Amino acid sequence: MTSGALIRVSQLWKSYADTAVLERINLTVERNEFVTVVGASGCGKTTFFKLLLGEEQPTRGTIFVGGEPLSPEPGKDRGVVFQRYSVFPHLTVLENVLLGLELRRSKFLCRSLGRRRREEVEQCEEMLDRVGLLPSAKAYPDALSGGMQQRLALSQTLITGPEILLLDEPFGALDPGIRSDMHELVRELYRELKLTVLMITHDLSEGFRLGTRLLVFDKVRVDPQAPEAYGATITYDVPVTRNRNNGNGQAESVL
């Protein structure tokens, strides 16, 4: 694995008018870390992700990615998967994944041709095979289960080769059994593709199960007379190790 800091956040604040959402966020994320983020609803986790994507701009503070100031526009080095499936219902599974490559490589035509298209189709088929969707390549999203649609959303994001994968509660709407399968898939993709992952979750056990590091966002300053004056910050930054067996042949998260 390549080591070294990939993301640096320094004294980050974010406010909307008189409402502070985040304050004093300081964070360094190394390459190939899997960072899970937990916290109460409304504590600014999704706002933090929007800042990392470049969709929102800090009120104060700085964000560096790869040693460079974060671009004010979402970059191809960062991919995101949300809880709601971001797939195009009028396109087949293969066409959904192919579109990401076509938009990146042919911004005006939005379509590749000839040998390039054949190569891109092969690349997309390899990605679909990796996530277990190749048999459904010609199907439309409405024929897929929730778990399969989330696999498709992952494929759409990963086909463009992002270095950083942002997951905003991607498994919250899935049944427990399907969620467990998705956990295993994300772990495999994280290892195989050498990704740096940041994932929001409301499930603390999920955060420990998947991450190599867990962050807790919370408000530490509260003024009853001005409840919107202060924002959330990182209150806990916990490394997670997996060096003990739980008796079922699976690793257990241990602090």
N, C-alpha and C positions, 0 to 999 in steps of 0.2 A: 504494500500500500504506500502511496505517496503521502508523506507527512508534511505538516506545515499549516499555518493558519490560513483558512480560506475566507472566513467572514469575520470582520471586526466591527463591533458596534461600540461607539463611545459617547457617553452622556446624551443619550437619545431621549428627546421629549416629543410628545405629540398631543396637540390640543385642537379642539374645534370650537371656535369662538371662546366662550368662557369655561368650556368643559375640558378638563385635563383627562386624557385617556391613559397615557404612558408618561413616566418620568424616570430619569436617571437610570436608563437601561445601558448597562455595560456588559459586553459579551464577546468572547472569542470562540469561534467554532473551527476546529481543526478539520483538515481534509479527511473524508471517510468516517466521520463521526455520524452516529444516528441519535439525534437529539429529540426527545419527546417533550412537549410543553403542555402542562396542565394548569388549571386555575378555574375559578368560578366564572359563570356566564357573565359577559359584559366587562371582563377585566382587561380587555385589550389584546387578547391573543391573536385574533384575526386581523386587527389593525396592525399589529407587529408584522404579520405575514404580508400584508399589503405594502408595508414599507420595504420589506425585503424584495418584493416583486417589482418595486418601482411604481406601483399604482398610486401610492400616497407619498408625500414628501414630509420629512421631519420638520417639526416646528423649530427644534434646536438639535444639535448633535450631528454626528457623522456615521455613515455606513460605508465600509470598504469591502469589496469582493475581489479576491485575487490580487490584493494590493492596490486596486484602483477604486476611486470614488464610484459609488453605485450610480448607474445610468438612470436618468429620470424617466426612462421608458422600460417596460418589461424586456428583459434580454433573453436570448436563446440559451444562455448558460443556466437559466433557472426555469424549472418546469413545476407545474402545480396541478394537484388533483383535489377536487372538492368533494363534499359529502353528496351533493346532487350531481348526477352523472352528466358530464359535459360532452355529450355525444350528439351527432347530427342524425335525426331520425330518418331523413330521406336518403341517407347513404348506407351502403352495406358496411359490414364490419371492416372488410379490407379497405374500402374507400375511405372510411373514417380515419384509419391510420395513415393511409397514403396521402391524405389531404395535408397533413402536417409537413411532410417532405416537399410536396408541391408548392405550398405557400412559402416555404423557406428558400427553395432553390429557383422558383419561377414566380416572382412576386406579381408580375404583370399579367401573365397568362393563367396563373394558378393551375397549371397543368404541364407535366413533363411529357416528352414525346420520345419515340424510337427506343434506342438501346437504353437511354437513361431511365425511361419509364419501366422497362423490363427489369432493370437492376433494382429500381426502387420497389417494385412489386415483390421481388424476391426478398429484399430486406424487410419489408412489412410482413411477409409470410413467415420469415424467421422469428420476428418479434411475436407474432400471434401464436406460433408454435411454442415459444418460450413461456407464454402466459396461459397456454391451454385452450386457445380460441381458434386454432387453425381449422378444425372441422366446421366451424361456424362462419368462415370467412365470407361466404356469400349471403349470410342471413342479415336481416335488418335489426336494429337495436330493440324494437318492440317485441322481438321473438326471444330475447335474452332475459335470463333471470337477473336479479339485482346484483349478485356477485359477478356474473359474467359481464354486465355493463360496467362494473367498476374495473374489471380486468381490461376492458376495452379502453376506458379512460386512462388507465396506466399506460397502455400501449401507445395511445395518442401522444402522451407526454414524453415517454421515453424514446420514441422513434427518432426524435430530433437531437438526441444525445446531450441532454442537460447534465451539467456537473452537479447541480444542486436540485434536489427534489423536495418540494414543499407539499405536505399532505395536511389538508384542513379537515379534520374529522372524517376521513374517507370511509370509515367502516361503521359509522354511527347508525346507519339505517339498515344494517345487515343482521340477519339472524345469527345466533351464537355459533352454530356449526359452520356457516359460510364465512363468518368473521375469522374463525380459527384458520380456515384454509387460506384466506387473504393474508393473515399474519405470516404464514409460512412462505407464501409467494413473495411478499414484500421483503422478507429477510433474505430469500434467495437472490432476488434482483439486486438488493443492496450489496450483497457480497460479490456477485458475479460482475456487476457493472461498476463496482468501486464508487458508488454514489456517496454524496454527503446528503443526509436526510434530516429534515426538520419536520416534525409531525405534531399537530394539535390533537389532543384527545381529552374527553371528559372522564375517561376511565383510567384511574390511577394504576390499576393492575396491568392494563394494556400498555401504559407508558413504561412501566418497569419491564414488562415482558419483551417489548420490542427494542427499546432504546439502549444505547451504551451510556447515556447521560440523560438526566431528567431535570427540567426546569419548572419551577413553580412561580406563576405570576399572581401577585396579590397586592392590595393596597395596604401600605404600612402607615400612611398618614391619613387620618380622617377627621374632618372638622364638621360637627353636626350643624353648625351655622352656615357652612358653605360646602355641601357634600360633593360638589363638582370641582372643587379647587385643586384636588390632588389626584394623581393618576396611579396606576399600578406599576410595580417594578418587579425585578426578579428577587424573590425572597429566599429561595433555595435553589442550589445548583448541585445536584447529586450525581456522582459517577455510579454507574451500574456495572457490576461484574457478574460473570457467570462461571463460577469455579466450584460449584457444588452440585451434586446430583440429587434429584428429588425422589429417587427410588423407582421412578417409572422410565428411566433411561433418557430423561429430558433434563436440560440444564435449568437451574433455578436462579433467579436474580437475587443477589446478595449484596448488601452494602458493606 
